[in-house]
Structure formats: C-alpha cells, structure tokens
Amino acid sequence: MVDKAEEYLLKLGFIGFRVRHHGDIARIELNQSQINMMLDESIRKNVVSKLKEIGFKYVSLDLEGYRTGSMNEAVAELINDVR
C-alpha cells in the first residue's frame, strides 16, 4: 500500500517525502516546501481519493513535514512509557 501511495505522489510531482502506514491511516510527510502544493483543493482531493482506493481508510498530512527516523520517535515514546 505504501509503495502504491508513494508512486502516485511521485507522479503528481512530489519529491523528498514518505507515506507512513499506521493501520488504516496513511500519514504523508512532505518536504516543507511542498506542503502548500498538497493544500491545493484539487490535488488534495485526488490524493485522498487515490489513497482510499489503495486501501487506506484515513489520509493525514504530517505538519512537521518529512524527516528521517520519524517512525523511531513513536518507538522511543513507547519505551519511555514502559519505564
């Protein structure tokens, strides 16, 4: 699902991004410079439609943008919560 979603975003012209899979949620991390592009109504509606077609129930945009290792942040929080 992630591969298909990322291929679609590439076709739309997005670069330097990731789609993160959280159960039935797709969390899109974009370069800060491309967040406004995603906010264009036509692009946003097409992305939501396509990602739901791929199988995601919800589609979200991470306002912190793309950053490597962001999935590790959640793991670190879980470890700290256990301690």
ROSE-4610 file (N, C-alpha, C; in Angstrom, 1 decimal, always signed):
// ROSE-4610
residu = [M/M/M/V/V/V/D/D/D/K/K/K/A/A/A/E/E/E/E/E/E/Y/Y/Y/L/L/L/L/L/L/K/K/K/L/L/L/G/G/G/F/F/F/I/I/I/G/G/G/F/F/F/R/R/R/V/V/V/R/R/R/H/H/H/H/H/H/G/G/G/D/D/D/I/I/I/A/A/A/R/R/R/I/I/I/E/E/E/L/L/L/N/N/N/Q/Q/Q/S/S/S/Q/Q/Q/I/I/I/N/N/N/M/M/M/M/M/M/L/L/L/D/D/D/E/E/E/S/S/S/I/I/I/R/R/R/K/K/K/N/N/N/V/V/V/V/V/V/S/S/S/K/K/K/L/L/L/K/K/K/E/E/E/I/I/I/G/G/G/F/F/F/K/K/K/Y/Y/Y/V/V/V/S/S/S/L/L/L/D/D/D/L/L/L/E/E/E/G/G/G/Y/Y/Y/R/R/R/T/T/T/G/G/G/S/S/S/M/M/M/N/N/N/E/E/E/A/A/A/V/V/V/A/A/A/E/E/E/L/L/L/I/I/I/N/N/N/D/D/D/V/V/V/R/R/R]
num = [1/1/1/2/2/2/3/3/3/4/4/4/5/5/5/6/6/6/7/7/7/8/8/8/9/9/9/10/10/10/11/11/11/12/12/12/13/13/13/14/14/14/15/15/15/16/16/16/17/17/17/18/18/18/19/19/19/20/20/20/21/21/21/22/22/22/23/23/23/24/24/24/25/25/25/26/26/26/27/27/27/28/28/28/29/29/29/30/30/30/31/31/31/32/32/32/33/33/33/34/34/34/35/35/35/36/36/36/37/37/37/38/38/38/39/39/39/40/40/40/41/41/41/42/42/42/43/43/43/44/44/44/45/45/45/46/46/46/47/47/47/48/48/48/49/49/49/50/50/50/51/51/51/52/52/52/53/53/53/54/54/54/55/55/55/56/56/56/57/57/57/58/58/58/59/59/59/60/60/60/61/61/61/62/62/62/63/63/63/64/64/64/65/65/65/66/66/66/67/67/67/68/68/68/69/69/69/70/70/70/71/71/71/72/72/72/73/73/73/74/74/74/75/75/75/76/76/76/77/77/77/78/78/78/79/79/79/80/80/80/81/81/81/82/82/82/83/83/83]
x = [+0.8/+0.0/+0.9/+1.9/+2.8/+3.5/+4.0/+4.6/+3.7/+2.5/+1.5/+1.2/+1.0/+0.8/+2.0/+3.2/+4.4/+4.5/+4.3/+4.3/+3.4/+2.2/+1.2/+1.7/+2.2/+2.7/+3.8/+4.7/+5.8/+5.2/+4.2/+3.6/+3.0/+2.5/+2.0/+3.1/+4.3/+5.4/+6.0/+5.6/+6.1/+7.5/+8.4/+9.8/+10.2/+11.0/+11.5/+10.4/+9.7/+8.5/+8.5/+7.6/+7.3/+5.9/+5.3/+4.0/+4.2/+3.7/+3.8/+2.5/+2.6/+1.4/+1.2/+0.0/-0.4/-1.8/-1.8/-3.0/-3.8/-5.0/-5.8/-5.5/-4.5/-4.2/-2.9/-2.9/-1.7/-1.3/-0.1/+0.4/+1.4/+1.2/+2.1/+3.0/+4.3/+5.3/+5.9/+5.8/+6.3/+7.4/+8.2/+9.2/+8.3/+8.8/+8.1/+7.7/+8.6/+8.4/+7.2/+6.8/+5.7/+4.3/+4.3/+3.0/+1.9/+2.3/+1.3/+0.7/+1.6/+1.1/+0.0/+0.2/-0.8/-2.1/-2.0/-3.2/-4.1/-3.6/-4.4/-5.6/-6.8/-8.0/-8.1/-7.8/-7.8/-6.8/-5.6/-4.6/-4.9/-5.4/-5.7/-6.8/-7.9/-9.0/-8.6/-7.7/-7.2/-6.4/-5.5/-4.6/-5.5/-6.4/-7.3/-8.1/-8.6/-9.4/-8.5/-7.3/-6.4/-5.9/-5.6/-5.1/-6.2/-7.4/-8.5/-8.8/-8.6/-8.8/-7.7/-6.5/-5.4/-5.7/-6.5/-6.9/-6.8/-6.3/-6.3/-7.7/-8.1/-9.4/-9.3/-8.1/-7.9/-6.6/-6.5/-5.3/-5.0/-3.8/-3.4/-2.1/-2.0/-0.7/+0.0/+1.2/+2.0/+2.6/+2.1/+2.5/+4.0/+4.6/+6.1/+6.9/+6.3/+7.0/+7.8/+8.6/+9.4/+10.6/+10.9/+12.1/+12.5/+13.8/+14.2/+14.1/+13.7/+13.7/+12.4/+11.4/+10.2/+9.5/+9.6/+8.9/+9.6/+10.9/+11.6/+11.2/+10.6/+10.1/+9.0/+8.1/+7.0/+7.5/+8.5/+9.1/+9.7/+10.5/+11.1/+10.0/+8.9/+7.9/+7.3/+7.1/+6.6/+7.6/+8.9/+9.9/+9.9/+9.8/+9.7/+8.5/+7.3/+6.1/+6.2/+6.9/+7.0/+7.9/+8.9/+9.8/+9.1]
y = [-1.2/+0.0/+1.3/+1.2/+2.4/+2.6/+1.6/+1.7/+2.3/+1.8/+2.4/+3.9/+4.2/+5.6/+6.5/+6.0/+6.8/+7.0/+5.9/+6.0/+7.1/+7.1/+8.1/+9.5/+9.7/+11.1/+11.5/+10.5/+10.9/+11.3/+10.6/+11.0/+12.4/+12.8/+14.2/+15.3/+14.8/+15.8/+16.0/+15.3/+15.4/+14.7/+15.3/+14.7/+14.8/+13.9/+14.0/+13.9/+12.8/+12.6/+11.1/+10.8/+9.4/+9.3/+8.1/+7.8/+6.8/+7.1/+6.2/+5.4/+4.1/+3.3/+3.1/+3.5/+3.3/+2.6/+1.3/+0.6/+1.0/+1.6/+2.0/+3.5/+4.1/+5.5/+5.7/+6.5/+6.9/+8.3/+8.4/+9.7/+10.2/+11.3/+11.7/+12.8/+12.6/+13.5/+14.1/+15.4/+16.1/+17.1/+17.4/+18.5/+19.7/+20.5/+21.7/+22.6/+22.6/+23.5/+23.0/+21.7/+21.2/+21.0/+21.4/+21.3/+22.1/+23.3/+24.2/+23.5/+22.8/+22.1/+21.1/+20.4/+19.4/+20.1/+21.3/+22.0/+22.5/+22.5/+22.8/+21.8/+22.4/+21.5/+20.4/+20.6/+19.6/+18.4/+18.8/+17.8/+17.0/+17.8/+17.1/+16.1/+16.5/+15.6/+14.3/+14.5/+13.4/+12.5/+13.0/+12.2/+11.4/+12.0/+11.3/+10.2/+10.5/+9.5/+8.3/+8.6/+7.5/+6.7/+7.3/+6.5/+5.7/+6.2/+5.4/+4.2/+4.5/+3.4/+2.3/+2.7/+1.8/+0.9/+1.5/+0.7/+1.4/+2.6/+3.4/+3.9/+3.9/+4.4/+5.9/+6.4/+7.8/+8.2/+9.5/+10.1/+11.4/+11.4/+12.6/+13.2/+14.5/+15.2/+15.6/+15.2/+15.5/+16.9/+17.8/+19.2/+19.5/+18.5/+18.6/+18.4/+17.8/+17.5/+16.3/+16.1/+14.9/+15.0/+13.9/+13.8/+12.4/+12.1/+10.7/+10.2/+9.0/+8.4/+8.8/+9.4/+9.8/+8.6/+7.4/+6.2/+5.8/+6.1/+5.8/+6.7/+7.9/+8.7/+8.0/+7.3/+6.6/+5.4/+4.8/+3.6/+4.2/+5.3/+5.9/+6.3/+6.8/+7.2/+5.9/+4.8/+3.6/+3.1/+3.1/+2.7/+3.5/+4.8/+5.7/+5.5/+5.2/+5.0/+3.7/+2.7/+1.5/+1.6/+2.5/+2.7/+3.5]
z = [+0.0/+0.0/+0.0/+0.8/+0.9/-0.5/-1.1/-2.4/-3.4/-3.5/-4.4/-4.1/-2.9/-2.5/-2.9/-2.6/-2.9/-4.4/-5.2/-6.6/-7.2/-6.6/-7.0/-6.7/-5.5/-5.2/-6.1/-6.4/-7.4/-8.7/-9.2/-10.5/-10.4/-9.2/-9.1/-9.0/-8.9/-8.8/-7.4/-6.4/-5.1/-5.1/-4.3/-4.2/-2.7/-2.2/-0.9/+0.2/+0.1/+1.0/+1.4/+2.4/+2.8/+3.1/+2.8/+3.3/+4.4/+5.6/+6.7/+6.9/+7.3/+7.4/+8.9/+9.3/+10.7/+10.7/+10.6/+10.5/+9.3/+9.4/+8.3/+8.0/+8.5/+8.3/+7.5/+6.5/+5.8/+6.3/+6.8/+7.2/+6.2/+5.5/+4.5/+5.1/+4.9/+5.3/+4.0/+3.9/+2.7/+3.1/+2.1/+2.3/+2.7/+3.6/+4.0/+2.8/+1.8/+0.6/-0.2/+0.0/-0.8/-0.1/+1.1/+1.9/+1.2/+0.8/+0.1/-1.1/-1.8/-3.0/-2.7/-1.6/-1.1/-0.7/-0.3/+0.2/-1.0/-2.2/-3.3/-3.3/-3.4/-3.3/-4.2/-5.5/-6.5/-6.2/-5.9/-5.6/-4.3/-3.3/-2.0/-2.2/-2.9/-3.2/-4.0/-5.0/-5.8/-4.9/-4.1/-3.2/-2.3/-1.6/-0.7/-1.4/-2.5/-3.3/-3.7/-4.2/-4.6/-3.4/-2.3/-1.2/-0.5/-0.6/-0.1/-1.1/-2.4/-3.4/-3.1/-2.7/-2.4/-1.2/-0.3/+0.9/+2.2/+2.2/+3.5/+3.8/+5.1/+5.5/+5.7/+6.2/+6.6/+5.9/+5.6/+5.0/+5.7/+6.3/+7.0/+6.5/+6.7/+6.3/+7.6/+7.8/+8.9/+8.8/+9.6/+9.5/+9.9/+10.5/+10.8/+9.5/+8.5/+7.3/+7.3/+6.2/+6.1/+7.0/+7.7/+8.5/+8.6/+8.4/+8.5/+10.0/+10.2/+11.5/+12.3/+11.6/+12.4/+13.0/+12.4/+12.9/+14.3/+14.4/+15.6/+16.8/+16.5/+17.6/+18.3/+17.6/+18.3/+19.1/+18.6/+19.3/+20.6/+20.5/+21.7/+22.8/+22.3/+23.3/+24.0/+23.2/+23.9/+24.9/+24.6/+25.5/+26.8/+26.6/+27.8/+28.6/+28.0/+28.7/+29.5/+29.0/+29.8/+31.0/+30.9/+32.0/+33.1]
